[in-house]
């Protein structure tokens, strides 16, 4: 089959959804299908551009990537120069792939836009100017190639809008609409009227023309089923790749008493009321520093990802003690090496009950790594906690600082009540399995 994947998130953009879309493309090509990626031309405002993506050696089909530029590339060039001018090193010595878009001029833009988004939601959106360019490119593609399946991903809404336009132009294809995040039902990107009504109308128009909806968790899938009862909805979790599973020795390694006890957190952080609460962890580490100096002397929390600049300043005493290291954004392969050396993986649940369906993509990779998961915050009925508890794959001390510090001590002593999930338990979350499941669902719907 020939598959067109329309997405903003694709390598080299090093974001969670990029791993989701890239793994689909790679696995479909491995199965013998021809895949074309229609994506935005990447720039430093998007985020770190350092994701490696080599095609697998057993690829039977093909993968072609078409990066479509924005209509006014000079504006992005100007912004790029502004970003580079806001760092202390000479421009010629800076790799744009290492720029943290949460700080500097890019971060300033995002902070200025954020209050506006609390009013307008995802309409208008910074990627909207790309839509007509992508529609034109997609129409040219479809005039030459007959695509059997088109997959579009949200967020941003631009890929869905492009796919809708191609459908309205009369092109015949099976349309799979991926909600990697909730749109009209999102509690993180809210909107007030009339913008909320416009978002709801646009989403319902898009869904009405689609064939299959994808959600990343069962609670979110249920939300979509309640909204659109006539549509087929399939849960496709963010999952993990086979290479995320370490060998047996690393999978069950425990820290010796004379070795550093390494905790790891990787990914973007979303602090704020109803969101993730990293302060729980930092206050627990302060308590450990006061009450358990021996453990504090060998404990090291390594934080990878963006969005941590303000928290780094606020927790400078812990940094000076050597208990916390902010590592920035690094390549996925290097991050995997760090995760295999860690003894505990940290994840933050969302405090808003409306977001109980959120399961961060890192949760699946943490499961695959075989380390005990320390889940902080959230509610007892959240999908994330239910998953961790059902597999007995970690500990969830909630919001209690004392309990969190004691739980860290228990894990450091190597006697936590957890087990590393067996590989057969993880199978349904592998991206290889999930990409095959999508095509299986397509076959069932088109052959019946």
ChimeraX attribute file (.defattr): number of C-alpha atoms within 10 A of each C-alpha:
attribute: neighborCount
match mode: 1-to-1
recipient: residues
	/A:1	14
	/A:2	18
	/A:3	22
	/A:4	28
	/A:5	23
	/A:6	27
	/A:7	25
	/A:8	28
	/A:9	24
	/A:10	28
	/A:11	21
	/A:12	17
	/A:13	22
	/A:14	22
	/A:15	21
	/A:16	17
	/A:17	22
	/A:18	18
	/A:19	24
	/A:20	23
	/A:21	24
	/A:22	19
	/A:23	23
	/A:24	21
	/A:25	26
	/A:26	23
	/A:27	24
	/A:28	25
	/A:29	24
	/A:30	20
	/A:31	17
	/A:32	15
	/A:33	19
	/A:34	19
	/A:35	25
	/A:36	21
	/A:37	21
	/A:38	25
	/A:39	21
	/A:40	24
	/A:41	15
	/A:42	21
	/A:43	19
	/A:44	22
	/A:45	21
	/A:46	18
	/A:47	22
	/A:48	26
	/A:49	25
	/A:50	20
	/A:51	19
	/A:52	13
	/A:53	14
	/A:54	7
	/A:55	16
	/A:56	11
	/A:57	7
	/A:58	11
	/A:59	16
	/A:60	15
	/A:61	18
	/A:62	18
	/A:63	19
	/A:64	12
	/A:65	14
	/A:66	16
	/A:67	16
	/A:68	19
	/A:69	16
	/A:70	20
	/A:71	12
	/A:72	10
	/A:73	12
	/A:74	10
	/A:75	10
	/A:76	15
	/A:77	13
	/A:78	11
	/A:79	18
	/A:80	18
	/A:81	12
	/A:82	14
	/A:83	23
	/A:84	22
	/A:85	14
	/A:86	14
	/A:87	14
	/A:88	8
	/A:89	10
	/A:90	9
	/A:91	14
	/A:92	7
	/A:93	7
	/A:94	13
	/A:95	12
	/A:96	18
	/A:97	20
	/A:98	16
	/A:99	23
	/A:100	24
	/A:101	21
	/A:102	22
	/A:103	20
	/A:104	16
	/A:105	21
	/A:106	23
	/A:107	16
	/A:108	14
	/A:109	15
	/A:110	15
	/A:111	13
	/A:112	11
	/A:113	13
	/A:114	14
	/A:115	11
	/A:116	13
	/A:117	19
	/A:118	14
	/A:119	17
	/A:120	21
	/A:121	23
	/A:122	24
	/A:123	16
	/A:124	14
	/A:125	14
	/A:126	11
	/A:127	14
	/A:128	18
	/A:129	15
	/A:130	21
	/A:131	22
	/A:132	16
	/A:133	16
	/A:134	27
	/A:135	21
	/A:136	15
	/A:137	16
	/A:138	20
	/A:139	17
	/A:140	11
	/A:141	16
	/A:142	15
	/A:143	9
	/A:144	8
	/A:145	11
	/A:146	15
	/A:147	19
	/A:148	13
	/A:149	18
	/A:150	22
	/A:151	24
	/A:152	25
	/A:153	24
	/A:154	21
	/A:155	19
	/A:156	19
	/A:157	24
	/A:158	26
	/A:159	29
	/A:160	28
	/A:161	23
	/A:162	26
	/A:163	30
	/A:164	20
	/A:165	20
	/A:166	20
	/A:167	19
	/A:168	11
	/A:169	11
	/A:170	8
	/A:171	15
	/A:172	15
	/A:173	19
	/A:174	20
	/A:175	23
	/A:176	24
	/A:177	24
	/A:178	24
	/A:179	22
	/A:180	21
	/A:181	20
	/A:182	21
	/A:183	20
	/A:184	20
	/A:185	18
	/A:186	13
	/A:187	15
	/A:188	18
	/A:189	16
	/A:190	17
	/A:191	22
	/A:192	13
	/A:193	10
	/A:194	10
	/A:195	17
	/A:196	19
	/A:197	13
	/A:198	18
	/A:199	22
	/A:200	14
	/A:201	13
	/A:202	17
	/A:203	16
	/A:204	15
	/A:205	13
	/A:206	17
	/A:207	20
	/A:208	13
	/A:209	16
	/A:210	22
	/A:211	17
	/A:212	20
	/A:213	22
	/A:214	23
	/A:215	23
	/A:216	23
	/A:217	22
	/A:218	18
	/A:219	18
	/A:220	24
	/A:221	22
	/A:222	17
	/A:223	16
	/A:224	22
	/A:225	16
	/A:226	11
	/A:227	12
	/A:228	15
	/A:229	11
	/A:230	9
	/A:231	16
	/A:232	16
	/A:233	24
	/A:234	21
	/A:235	20
	/A:236	26
	/A:237	22
	/A:238	26
	/A:239	27
	/A:240	29
	/A:241	18
	/A:242	14
	/A:243	12
	/A:244	20
	/A:245	20
	/A:246	18
	/A:247	12
	/A:248	9
	/A:249	9
	/A:250	17
	/A:251	17
	/A:252	16
	/A:253	15
	/A:254	20
	/A:255	17
	/A:256	11
	/A:257	13
	/A:258	8
	/A:259	10
	/A:260	17
	/A:261	25
	/A:262	21
	/A:263	26
	/A:264	25
	/A:265	22
	/A:266	21
	/A:267	19
	/A:268	16
	/A:269	19
	/A:270	17
	/A:271	16
	/A:272	11
	/A:273	10
	/A:274	18
	/A:275	20
	/A:276	20
	/A:277	21
	/A:278	20
	/A:279	17
	/A:280	19
	/A:281	21
	/A:282	20
	/A:283	17
	/A:284	20
	/A:285	24
	/A:286	18
	/A:287	18
	/A:288	22
	/A:289	19
	/A:290	10
	/A:291	12
	/A:292	15
	/A:293	12
	/A:294	11
	/A:295	20
	/A:296	22
	/A:297	15
	/A:298	16
	/A:299	24
	/A:300	22
	/A:301	24
	/A:302	21
	/A:303	21
	/A:304	21
	/A:305	20
	/A:306	22
	/A:307	19
	/A:308	22
	/A:309	13
	/A:310	9
	/A:311	15
	/A:312	16
	/A:313	10
	/A:314	13
	/A:315	15
	/A:316	13
	/A:317	13
	/A:318	20
	/A:319	16
	/A:320	10
	/A:321	14
	/A:322	15
	/A:323	23
	/A:324	23
	/A:325	18
	/A:326	17
	/A:327	13
	/A:328	18
	/A:329	23
	/A:330	19
	/A:331	15
	/A:332	16
	/A:333	13
	/A:334	9
	/A:335	15
	/A:336	18
	/A:337	12
	/A:338	15
	/A:339	26
	/A:340	23
	/A:341	20
	/A:342	25
	/A:343	25
	/A:344	26
	/A:345	26
	/A:346	23
	/A:347	24
	/A:348	26
	/A:349	26
	/A:350	27
	/A:351	21
	/A:352	17
	/A:353	16
	/A:354	14
	/A:355	23
	/A:356	21
	/A:357	20
	/A:358	21
	/A:359	24
	/A:360	20
	/A:361	18
	/A:362	19
	/A:363	22
	/A:364	21
	/A:365	24
	/A:366	26
	/A:367	28
	/A:368	27
	/A:369	29
	/A:370	29
	/A:371	29
	/A:372	28
	/A:373	26
	/A:374	25
	/A:375	22
	/A:376	27
	/A:377	25
	/A:378	26
	/A:379	20
	/A:380	13
	/A:381	11
	/A:382	21
	/A:383	21
	/A:384	25
	/A:385	24
	/A:386	13
	/A:387	16
	/A:388	22
	/A:389	14
	/A:390	10
	/A:391	17
	/A:392	16
	/A:393	23
	/A:394	28
	/A:395	21
	/A:396	24
	/A:397	19
	/A:398	20
	/A:399	18
	/A:400	13
	/A:401	20
	/A:402	14
	/A:403	14
	/A:404	26
	/A:405	23
	/A:406	17
	/A:407	18
	/A:408	23
	/A:409	18
	/A:410	13
	/A:411	22
	/A:412	23
	/A:413	15
	/A:414	15
	/A:415	10
	/A:416	16
	/A:417	12
	/A:418	17
	/A:419	14
	/A:420	18
	/A:421	18
	/A:422	12
	/A:423	14
	/A:424	8
	/A:425	11
	/A:426	16
	/A:427	16
	/A:428	16
	/A:429	20
	/A:430	22
	/A:431	25
	/A:432	20
	/A:433	17
	/A:434	23
	/A:435	20
	/A:436	15
	/A:437	16
	/A:438	17
	/A:439	13
	/A:440	11
	/A:441	15
	/A:442	17
	/A:443	11
	/A:444	9
	/A:445	13
	/A:446	9
	/A:447	7
	/A:448	5
